């Protein structure tokens, strides 16, 4: 099995005997742990796509405008919203934008009105109170006792200023509202619209959501005008094949694998785009899973079979519905398969919350 080199002098890497466990099982356990750690490290790779650069400009623009407007005593701000299907990579895009903005403002060092961007995942099917509590918890100031929405909203505004927060990123906005009535949606939107026009300390709002949130945002025309929504388009070979191939090449190299065979095949890239329903994040996830299958078999070169194995494990499908196996891969409804997969994940997520 191919893994990152292990320092034999590091005592923490030496497997000590475990009562009742054979040396073979212990060795396999250690190897699996090392492989899992290696795959997690691969997830750190980020490819700057055209979508990333475009949305980064939007976010940077509204934050720069906030700094300038607050310097002139003006409070009404703009926001930015990224809409795309599950697995498109929205959350990761904003995560990287936040890192870059923090690094840049720290380097410049002359921003007067805060630079921190607070990122919060909207709890699954949450009420407004649960979302406000999630923000307070992320700020390090969880509310004590039972409080009403108005009090919590006021508390959020207070701590946003105390913590120097310039923008709040709400992820998975489509999950807001346990009971999606017109009144509950209006209340949710009103609170966060107000944070953008608070006289004392307005903050920019950054939202990421699936297309389900479009109707939610359309319910508040005032907020819609301020949010500047941007929709992620599905990948195509013509527009995204080159950047996807580049990302895969780097992932294979980081894993110590040769992959020149399949990377040189345009059809492989087209199949991967189709298998992921045109979602960049899903394509990268599948590739890392395929790398895991390859390393698990102690292979030095990754091929189509490893991607077929990864797809089968993810989708639990027969060969005729596996685009990496079927000759008629273009006819496979991968969108429907991914939708079923995401619905199952959402059920598990909501059970946890």
C-alpha positions as a Markdown table, in Angstrom:
| # | Residue | x | y | z |
|---|---|---|---|---|
| 1 | Unk | 0.0 | 0.0 | 0.0 |
| 2 | Unk | 1.4 | 3.4 | -1.0 |
| 3 | Unk | 1.4 | 6.0 | 1.8 |
| 4 | Unk | 3.4 | 9.1 | 2.8 |
| 5 | Unk | 6.8 | 8.1 | 4.3 |
| 6 | Unk | 6.9 | 7.3 | 8.0 |
| 7 | Unk | 9.7 | 8.4 | 10.2 |
| 8 | Unk | 10.9 | 5.2 | 11.9 |
| 9 | Unk | 12.4 | 7.3 | 14.8 |
| 10 | Unk | 8.9 | 8.6 | 15.7 |
| 11 | Unk | 7.8 | 6.5 | 18.6 |
| 12 | Unk | 4.1 | 7.5 | 18.0 |
| 13 | Unk | 4.1 | 5.6 | 14.7 |
| 14 | Unk | 5.3 | 2.2 | 16.1 |
| 15 | Unk | 2.4 | -0.1 | 16.7 |
| 16 | Unk | 2.5 | -1.6 | 20.2 |
| 17 | Unk | 1.1 | -5.1 | 20.8 |
| 18 | Unk | -2.6 | -5.1 | 21.7 |
| 19 | Unk | -3.9 | -7.9 | 23.8 |
| 20 | Unk | -6.3 | -10.2 | 21.8 |
| 21 | Unk | -5.4 | -8.5 | 18.5 |
| 22 | Unk | -3.2 | -10.3 | 15.9 |
| 23 | Unk | -0.2 | -8.5 | 14.3 |
| 24 | Unk | -1.9 | -8.8 | 10.9 |
| 25 | Unk | -5.1 | -7.0 | 12.1 |
| 26 | Unk | -3.0 | -4.3 | 13.9 |
| 27 | Unk | -0.9 | -3.7 | 10.7 |
| 28 | Unk | -4.1 | -3.4 | 8.6 |
| 29 | Unk | -5.6 | -1.0 | 11.1 |
| 30 | Unk | -2.5 | 1.2 | 11.0 |
| 31 | Unk | -2.4 | 1.1 | 7.2 |
| 32 | Unk | -6.1 | 2.1 | 7.0 |
| 33 | Unk | -5.5 | 5.0 | 9.4 |
| 34 | Unk | -2.5 | 6.2 | 7.4 |
| 35 | Unk | -4.5 | 6.0 | 4.2 |
| 36 | Unk | -7.5 | 7.9 | 5.7 |
| 37 | Unk | -5.1 | 10.7 | 6.9 |
| 38 | Unk | -3.5 | 10.9 | 3.4 |
| 39 | Unk | -6.9 | 11.3 | 1.7 |
| 40 | Unk | -8.0 | 14.0 | 4.2 |
| 41 | Unk | -4.8 | 15.9 | 3.3 |
| 42 | Unk | -5.7 | 15.7 | -0.3 |
| 43 | Unk | -9.0 | 17.5 | 0.5 |
| 44 | Unk | -7.0 | 20.6 | 1.4 |
| 45 | Unk | -6.2 | 21.1 | -2.3 |
| 46 | Unk | -8.2 | 24.0 | -3.8 |
| 47 | Unk | -8.4 | 24.9 | -7.5 |
| 48 | Unk | -9.2 | 28.6 | -8.3 |
| 49 | Unk | -11.9 | 28.3 | -10.8 |
| 50 | Unk | -13.5 | 31.1 | -12.8 |
| 51 | Unk | -16.5 | 30.9 | -10.5 |
| 52 | Unk | -14.2 | 31.4 | -7.5 |
| 53 | Unk | -12.5 | 34.4 | -9.0 |
| 54 | Unk | -15.8 | 36.0 | -10.0 |
| 55 | Unk | -17.4 | 35.5 | -6.6 |
| 56 | Unk | -14.3 | 36.6 | -4.8 |
| 57 | Unk | -14.5 | 39.9 | -6.7 |
| 58 | Unk | -18.1 | 40.4 | -5.6 |
| 59 | Unk | -17.3 | 39.7 | -1.9 |
| 60 | Unk | -14.2 | 41.9 | -2.0 |
| 61 | Unk | -16.2 | 44.7 | -3.6 |
| 62 | Unk | -19.0 | 44.7 | -1.0 |
| 63 | Unk | -16.5 | 44.6 | 1.9 |
| 64 | Unk | -14.4 | 47.4 | 0.4 |
| 65 | Unk | -17.6 | 49.4 | -0.1 |
| 66 | Unk | -18.5 | 48.8 | 3.5 |
| 67 | Unk | -15.2 | 50.2 | 4.8 |
| 68 | Unk | -15.5 | 53.3 | 2.6 |
| 69 | Unk | -19.2 | 53.9 | 3.4 |
| 70 | Unk | -18.7 | 53.5 | 7.2 |
| 71 | Unk | -15.9 | 56.1 | 6.9 |
| 72 | Unk | -18.4 | 58.5 | 5.5 |
| 73 | Unk | -21.0 | 57.6 | 8.2 |
| 74 | Unk | -23.2 | 55.7 | 5.8 |
| 75 | Unk | -24.8 | 52.4 | 6.9 |
| 76 | Unk | -26.8 | 50.7 | 4.2 |
| 77 | Unk | -24.6 | 48.0 | 2.7 |
| 78 | Unk | -24.6 | 45.4 | -0.1 |
| 79 | Unk | -24.2 | 41.7 | 0.1 |
| 80 | Unk | -23.3 | 38.7 | -2.1 |
| 81 | Unk | -25.0 | 35.4 | -2.7 |
| 82 | Unk | -23.8 | 32.3 | -4.4 |
| 83 | Unk | -26.4 | 29.9 | -5.6 |
| 84 | Unk | -25.6 | 26.4 | -6.8 |
| 85 | Unk | -26.6 | 22.7 | -6.5 |
| 86 | Unk | -25.4 | 20.6 | -3.6 |
| 87 | Unk | -21.8 | 19.5 | -4.2 |
| 88 | Unk | -20.9 | 22.3 | -6.5 |
| 89 | Unk | -18.3 | 23.7 | -4.1 |
| 90 | Unk | -20.0 | 26.8 | -2.8 |
| 91 | Unk | -19.0 | 26.4 | 0.9 |
| 92 | Unk | -15.3 | 25.7 | 0.0 |
| 93 | Unk | -15.2 | 28.7 | -2.4 |
| 94 | Unk | -16.4 | 31.1 | 0.4 |
| 95 | Unk | -14.0 | 29.4 | 2.9 |
| 96 | Unk | -11.0 | 30.2 | 0.6 |
| 97 | Unk | -12.3 | 33.7 | 0.0 |
| 98 | Unk | -12.5 | 34.3 | 3.7 |
| 99 | Unk | -8.9 | 33.1 | 4.2 |
| 100 | Unk | -7.7 | 35.3 | 1.4 |
| 101 | Unk | -9.5 | 38.4 | 2.6 |
| 102 | Unk | -8.2 | 38.0 | 6.2 |
| 103 | Unk | -4.7 | 37.6 | 4.9 |
| 104 | Unk | -4.9 | 40.6 | 2.7 |
| 105 | Unk | -6.5 | 43.0 | 5.2 |
| 106 | Unk | -4.0 | 41.9 | 7.8 |
| 107 | Unk | -1.2 | 42.7 | 5.4 |
| 108 | Unk | -2.6 | 46.1 | 4.5 |
| 109 | Unk | -3.4 | 46.9 | 8.1 |
| 110 | Unk | -5.3 | 50.1 | 7.6 |
| 111 | Unk | -9.0 | 49.0 | 7.8 |
| 112 | Unk | -10.8 | 50.9 | 10.5 |
| 113 | Unk | -14.2 | 49.1 | 10.8 |
| 114 | Unk | -13.4 | 45.4 | 11.2 |
| 115 | Unk | -12.2 | 42.7 | 8.8 |
| 116 | Unk | -13.5 | 39.5 | 10.3 |
| 117 | Unk | -15.9 | 37.4 | 8.3 |
| 118 | Unk | -17.9 | 35.1 | 10.5 |
| 119 | Unk | -19.1 | 31.8 | 8.8 |
| 120 | Unk | -22.1 | 30.0 | 10.2 |
| 121 | Unk | -23.9 | 26.9 | 8.8 |
| 122 | Unk | -27.7 | 27.5 | 9.1 |
| 123 | Unk | -28.9 | 24.5 | 11.3 |
| 124 | Unk | -31.0 | 22.1 | 9.3 |
| 125 | Unk | -34.6 | 23.3 | 9.2 |
| 126 | Unk | -33.9 | 25.8 | 11.9 |
| 127 | Unk | -36.1 | 28.5 | 13.3 |
| 128 | Unk | -34.9 | 32.1 | 13.3 |
| 129 | Unk | -34.0 | 31.7 | 17.0 |
| 130 | Unk | -31.9 | 28.7 | 16.4 |
| 131 | Unk | -30.0 | 30.5 | 13.6 |
| 132 | Unk | -29.4 | 33.5 | 15.9 |
| 133 | Unk | -28.2 | 31.2 | 18.6 |
| 134 | Unk | -25.8 | 29.5 | 16.2 |
| 135 | Unk | -24.3 | 32.9 | 15.3 |
| 136 | Unk | -23.9 | 33.8 | 19.0 |
| 137 | Unk | -22.2 | 30.4 | 19.6 |
| 138 | Unk | -19.8 | 31.0 | 16.7 |
| 139 | Unk | -19.0 | 34.4 | 18.2 |
| 140 | Unk | -18.2 | 32.7 | 21.5 |
| 141 | Unk | -21.1 | 34.3 | 23.4 |
| 142 | Unk | -23.9 | 31.8 | 23.5 |
| 143 | Unk | -27.2 | 33.1 | 24.9 |
| 144 | Unk | -28.3 | 31.9 | 28.3 |
| 145 | Unk | -31.8 | 30.9 | 29.1 |
| 146 | Unk | -34.8 | 31.2 | 26.9 |
| 147 | Unk | -34.8 | 34.5 | 24.9 |
| 148 | Unk | -37.2 | 35.8 | 22.3 |
| 149 | Unk | -36.1 | 36.6 | 18.7 |
| 150 | Unk | -35.9 | 40.4 | 19.2 |
| 151 | Unk | -33.6 | 40.0 | 22.2 |
| 152 | Unk | -31.3 | 37.5 | 20.4 |
| 153 | Unk | -31.2 | 39.8 | 17.3 |
| 154 | Unk | -30.1 | 42.7 | 19.4 |
| 155 | Unk | -27.5 | 40.5 | 21.1 |
| 156 | Unk | -26.1 | 39.4 | 17.8 |
| 157 | Unk | -25.7 | 43.0 | 16.6 |
| 158 | Unk | -23.9 | 43.9 | 19.9 |
| 159 | Unk | -21.4 | 41.1 | 19.6 |
| 160 | Unk | -20.8 | 41.5 | 15.9 |
| 161 | Unk | -19.5 | 45.0 | 16.8 |
| 162 | Unk | -17.5 | 43.8 | 19.8 |
| 163 | Unk | -15.9 | 41.0 | 17.8 |
| 164 | Unk | -15.0 | 43.3 | 14.8 |
| 165 | Unk | -17.1 | 41.4 | 12.4 |
| 166 | Unk | -17.4 | 43.0 | 9.0 |
| 167 | Unk | -19.5 | 40.3 | 7.3 |
| 168 | Unk | -21.6 | 37.2 | 8.2 |
| 169 | Unk | -21.6 | 34.2 | 5.9 |
| 170 | Unk | -24.7 | 32.1 | 6.2 |
| 171 | Unk | -24.2 | 28.7 | 4.6 |
| 172 | Unk | -27.1 | 26.4 | 3.6 |
| 173 | Unk | -29.6 | 29.2 | 3.7 |
| 174 | Unk | -32.2 | 27.0 | 2.0 |
| 175 | Unk | -32.5 | 25.1 | 5.3 |
| 176 | Unk | -33.8 | 28.1 | 7.2 |
| 177 | Unk | -37.3 | 27.8 | 8.6 |
| 178 | Unk | -38.6 | 24.6 | 10.1 |
| 179 | Unk | -42.1 | 25.5 | 8.9 |
| 180 | Unk | -41.7 | 27.6 | 5.8 |
| 181 | Unk | -44.7 | 29.9 | 6.1 |
| 182 | Unk | -44.7 | 33.3 | 4.6 |
| 183 | Unk | -44.5 | 34.9 | 8.0 |
| 184 | Unk | -41.5 | 32.8 | 9.2 |
| 185 | Unk | -39.6 | 33.5 | 6.0 |
| 186 | Unk | -40.3 | 37.3 | 6.2 |
| 187 | Unk | -39.1 | 37.3 | 9.9 |
| 188 | Unk | -35.9 | 35.5 | 8.9 |
| 189 | Unk | -35.1 | 37.8 | 6.0 |
| 190 | Unk | -36.0 | 40.9 | 8.0 |
| 191 | Unk | -33.5 | 40.2 | 10.8 |
| 192 | Unk | -30.6 | 39.7 | 8.5 |
| 193 | Unk | -31.6 | 42.6 | 6.2 |
| 194 | Unk | -31.6 | 44.8 | 9.3 |
| 195 | Unk | -28.0 | 43.8 | 10.1 |
| 196 | Unk | -26.9 | 45.4 | 6.8 |
| 197 | Unk | -28.4 | 48.7 | 7.7 |
| 198 | Unk | -27.8 | 49.0 | 11.4 |
| 199 | Unk | -26.8 | 52.6 | 12.2 |
| 200 | Unk | -24.1 | 51.7 | 14.7 |
| 201 | Unk | -22.4 | 48.7 | 13.1 |
| 202 | Unk | -23.8 | 47.4 | 9.8 |
| 203 | Unk | -22.3 | 44.2 | 8.4 |
| 204 | Unk | -22.3 | 42.7 | 5.0 |
| 205 | Unk | -24.3 | 39.5 | 4.4 |
| 206 | Unk | -22.8 | 36.7 | 2.3 |
| 207 | Unk | -25.1 | 33.8 | 1.5 |
| 208 | Unk | -24.6 | 30.4 | 0.0 |
| 209 | Unk | -27.5 | 28.2 | -0.9 |
| 210 | Unk | -29.0 | 25.7 | -3.3 |
| 211 | Unk | -31.5 | 26.9 | -5.9 |
| 212 | Unk | -34.3 | 26.2 | -3.4 |
| 213 | Unk | -33.4 | 29.5 | -1.7 |
| 214 | Unk | -34.2 | 31.5 | -4.9 |
| 215 | Unk | -37.9 | 31.6 | -3.9 |
| 216 | Unk | -37.0 | 32.6 | -0.4 |
| 217 | Unk | -34.9 | 35.5 | -1.6 |
| 218 | Unk | -37.5 | 36.6 | -4.1 |
| 219 | Unk | -39.9 | 37.1 | -1.2 |
| 220 | Unk | -37.9 | 40.2 | -0.1 |
| 221 | Unk | -37.3 | 42.5 | -3.1 |
| 222 | Unk | -35.3 | 45.0 | -0.9 |
| 223 | Unk | -32.9 | 42.3 | 0.2 |
| 224 | Unk | -32.7 | 40.9 | -3.3 |
| 225 | Unk | -31.5 | 44.2 | -4.7 |
| 226 | Unk | -28.7 | 44.3 | -2.1 |
| 227 | Unk | -27.5 | 40.7 | -2.4 |
| 228 | Unk | -26.3 | 40.6 | -6.0 |
| 229 | Unk | -27.0 | 36.8 | -6.4 |
| 230 | Unk | -24.7 | 34.8 | -8.6 |
| 231 | Unk | -25.7 | 31.4 | -10.0 |
| 232 | Unk | -23.1 | 28.6 | -10.5 |
| 233 | Unk | -23.4 | 27.0 | -13.9 |
| 234 | Unk | -22.8 | 23.3 | -14.5 |
| 235 | Unk | -19.3 | 22.3 | -15.7 |
| 236 | Unk | -18.8 | 21.7 | -19.4 |
| 237 | Unk | -15.8 | 20.1 | -21.1 |
| 238 | Unk | -15.3 | 23.2 | -23.2 |
| 239 | Unk | -15.3 | 25.7 | -20.3 |
| 240 | Unk | -14.0 | 23.6 | -17.4 |
| 241 | Unk | -12.2 | 20.6 | -18.8 |
| 242 | Unk | -8.8 | 22.3 | -18.6 |
| 243 | Unk | -9.1 | 23.4 | -15.0 |
| 244 | Unk | -10.5 | 20.0 | -13.9 |
| 245 | Unk | -7.6 | 18.1 | -15.6 |
| 246 | Unk | -5.2 | 20.5 | -13.8 |
| 247 | Unk | -6.8 | 19.8 | -10.4 |
| 248 | Unk | -6.7 | 16.0 | -11.0 |
| 249 | Unk | -3.0 | 16.1 | -12.1 |
| 250 | Unk | -2.1 | 17.8 | -8.9 |
| 251 | Unk | -4.1 | 15.4 | -6.8 |
| 252 | Unk | -2.5 | 12.4 | -8.4 |
| 253 | Unk | 1.0 | 13.9 | -7.8 |
| 254 | Unk | 0.2 | 14.7 | -4.2 |
| 255 | Unk | -0.9 | 11.1 | -3.7 |
| 256 | Unk | 2.3 | 9.8 | -5.3 |
| 257 | Unk | 0.4 | 8.2 | -8.2 |
| 258 | Unk | 0.9 | 8.2 | -12.0 |
| 259 | Unk | -2.2 | 9.1 | -13.9 |
| 260 | Unk | -1.0 | 10.3 | -17.2 |
| 261 | Unk | -2.9 | 7.6 | -19.0 |
| 262 | Unk | -6.4 | 8.7 | -18.2 |
| 263 | Unk | -5.6 | 12.4 | -17.9 |
| 264 | Unk | -4.6 | 12.4 | -21.6 |
| 265 | Unk | -8.0 | 11.1 | -22.5 |
| 266 | Unk | -10.6 | 13.7 | -23.2 |
| 267 | Unk | -13.4 | 11.1 | -22.9 |
| 268 | Unk | -12.4 | 10.4 | -19.3 |
| 269 | Unk | -12.7 | 14.1 | -18.4 |
| 270 | Unk | -16.1 | 14.2 | -20.1 |
| 271 | Unk | -17.3 | 11.1 | -18.2 |
| 272 | Unk | -16.1 | 12.5 | -14.9 |
| 273 | Unk | -18.0 | 15.8 | -15.6 |
| 274 | Unk | -21.1 | 13.7 | -16.5 |
| 275 | Unk | -20.8 | 11.5 | -13.4 |
| 276 | Unk | -20.6 | 14.5 | -11.2 |
| 277 | Unk | -23.6 | 16.2 | -12.9 |
| 278 | Unk | -21.3 | 19.1 | -13.8 |
| 279 | Unk | -20.5 | 19.9 | -10.2 |
| 280 | Unk | -16.8 | 20.7 | -9.5 |
| 281 | Unk | -16.9 | 19.8 | -5.9 |
| 282 | Unk | -18.4 | 16.4 | -6.5 |
| 283 | Unk | -15.9 | 15.7 | -9.3 |
| 284 | Unk | -13.0 | 16.4 | -6.9 |
| 285 | Unk | -14.6 | 14.2 | -4.1 |
| 286 | Unk | -15.0 | 11.3 | -6.6 |
| 287 | Unk | -11.4 | 11.7 | -7.6 |
| 288 | Unk | -10.2 | 11.5 | -4.1 |
| 289 | Unk | -12.3 | 8.4 | -3.5 |
| 290 | Unk | -10.9 | 6.9 | -6.6 |
| 291 | Unk | -7.4 | 7.7 | -5.3 |
| 292 | Unk | -8.3 | 5.9 | -2.1 |
| 293 | Unk | -9.4 | 2.8 | -4.1 |
| 294 | Unk | -6.2 | 2.9 | -6.0 |
| 295 | Unk | -3.9 | 3.2 | -3.0 |
| 296 | Unk | -6.0 | 0.5 | -1.2 |
| 297 | Unk | -5.1 | -1.9 | -4.0 |
| 298 | Unk | -1.4 | -1.0 | -3.8 |
| 299 | Unk | -1.5 | 0.3 | -7.4 |
| 300 | Unk | 1.1 | 2.8 | -8.6 |
| 301 | Unk | -1.1 | 4.2 | -11.4 |
| 302 | Unk | -4.7 | 5.2 | -11.2 |
| 303 | Unk | -7.1 | 4.2 | -14.0 |
| 304 | Unk | -10.8 | 4.2 | -15.0 |
| 305 | Unk | -11.5 | 1.1 | -12.9 |
| 306 | Unk | -10.7 | 2.9 | -9.7 |
| 307 | Unk | -13.2 | 5.7 | -10.6 |
| 308 | Unk | -15.8 | 3.0 | -11.4 |
| 309 | Unk | -15.2 | 1.5 | -8.0 |
| 310 | Unk | -15.5 | 4.9 | -6.3 |
| 311 | Unk | -18.7 | 5.7 | -8.1 |
| 312 | Unk | -20.2 | 2.3 | -7.3 |
| 313 | Unk | -19.4 | 2.7 | -3.6 |
| 314 | Unk | -20.9 | 6.2 | -3.6 |
| 315 | Unk | -24.1 | 5.6 | -5.6 |
| 316 | Unk | -24.6 | 1.9 | -4.8 |
| 317 | Unk | -25.4 | 1.2 | -8.5 |
| 318 | Unk | -25.1 | -1.7 | -11.0 |
| 319 | Unk | -22.5 | -1.6 | -13.8 |
| 320 | Unk | -25.1 | -0.5 | -16.4 |
| 321 | Unk | -25.7 | 2.7 | -14.4 |
| 322 | Unk | -22.0 | 3.4 | -13.8 |
| 323 | Unk | -20.8 | 6.0 | -16.3 |
| 324 | Unk | -17.2 | 4.8 | -15.8 |
| 325 | Unk | -18.2 | 1.3 | -17.0 |
| 326 | Unk | -21.1 | 1.7 | -19.4 |
| 327 | Unk | -20.5 | 2.3 | -23.1 |
| 328 | Unk | -23.7 | 4.3 | -23.2 |
| 329 | Unk | -22.6 | 6.6 | -20.3 |
| 330 | Unk | -24.2 | 9.7 | -21.8 |
| 331 | Unk | -27.6 | 8.1 | -21.4 |
| 332 | Unk | -27.3 | 7.6 | -17.6 |
| 333 | Unk | -29.3 | 10.0 | -15.5 |
| 334 | Unk | -26.5 | 10.9 | -13.1 |
| 335 | Unk | -28.5 | 14.0 | -11.9 |
| 336 | Unk | -31.2 | 11.8 | -10.5 |
| 337 | Unk | -28.6 | 9.5 | -8.8 |
| 338 | Unk | -26.9 | 12.5 | -7.2 |
| 339 | Unk | -30.2 | 13.9 | -6.1 |
| 340 | Unk | -31.1 | 10.7 | -4.3 |
| 341 | Unk | -27.6 | 10.6 | -2.7 |
| 342 | Unk | -27.9 | 14.2 | -1.5 |
| 343 | Unk | -31.4 | 13.6 | -0.1 |
| 344 | Unk | -30.1 | 10.7 | 2.0 |
| 345 | Unk | -27.3 | 12.9 | 3.3 |
| 346 | Unk | -29.7 | 15.6 | 4.2 |
| 347 | Unk | -31.9 | 13.2 | 6.2 |
| 348 | Unk | -28.8 | 12.1 | 8.2 |
| 349 | Unk | -27.8 | 15.7 | 8.7 |
| 350 | Unk | -31.2 | 16.7 | 10.1 |
| 351 | Unk | -31.3 | 13.8 | 12.4 |
| 352 | Unk | -28.0 | 14.9 | 13.9 |
| 353 | Unk | -29.2 | 18.5 | 14.5 |
